[in-house]
Amino acid sequence: MKYQDFVDSAEKVFAAAGHYNGHEGPGTPTAEIGGYRIPVEYSGLLYKPDLFDQYLTKVISAVA
């Protein structure tokens, strides 16, 4: 029970961060670009550099 306060606090922060700009999350991994959090269903792109680069290009052009 030594760390119970820390665990409780961390759970509250995690729950509060759950819905940001209309997106579910956070999870692991979580990536945010220009204030836009990559939707959970696209998080697999983070492990495929060529696909992530294409997605990142589209997001940057949409945000700009």
C-alpha positions in Angstrom: 0.0 0.0 0.0 3.1 2.2 0.0 2.4 3.5 -3.5 -1.4 3.5 -3.4 -1.7 7.3 -3.6 0.5 7.4 -6.6 -1.4 4.6 -8.4 -4.7 6.4 -7.6 -3.4 9.7 -9.0 -2.0 8.1 -12.1 -5.3 6.3 -12.8 -7.2 9.6 -12.5 -4.8 11.4 -14.9 -5.0 8.4 -17.4 -8.8 8.4 -17.3 -9.0 12.2 -17.8 -6.7 12.0 -20.9 -9.0 9.3 -22.4 -10.9 11.5 -24.8 -8.9 14.3 -26.4 -10.1 16.2 -29.5 -12.7 13.5 -30.0 -10.2 10.6 -30.1 -10.1 7.7 -27.8 -6.9 7.0 -26.0 -4.4 7.2 -24.6 -2.8 3.9 -25.2 0.5 2.5 -26.0 1.7 3.7 -28.4 0.2 7.2 -28.6 1.4 9.7 -31.1 0.2 13.3 -31.4 1.1 15.5 -34.4 0.2 19.2 -34.4 -2.4 18.7 -31.7 -4.0 15.8 -33.5 -3.8 12.4 -31.8 -3.4 9.5 -34.2 -6.5 7.4 -33.8 -6.0 4.1 -32.0 -7.0 2.1 -35.1 -4.1 3.6 -37.0 -1.5 3.1 -34.2 0.0 0.1 -36.1 1.4 2.6 -38.6 4.0 3.6 -36.0 5.7 0.3 -36.6 5.8 0.6 -40.4 8.1 3.5 -41.4 7.0 3.7 -45.0 3.3 3.7 -44.2 3.8 6.1 -41.2 5.6 8.5 -43.5 2.7 8.5 -45.9 0.2 9.0 -43.1 2.3 11.8 -41.5 2.5 13.6 -44.8 -1.3 13.6 -45.1 -1.8 14.7 -41.5 0.7 17.6 -41.8 -0.9 18.8 -45.0 -4.4 18.6 -43.5 -3.3 20.5 -40.3 -1.3 23.2 -42.2 
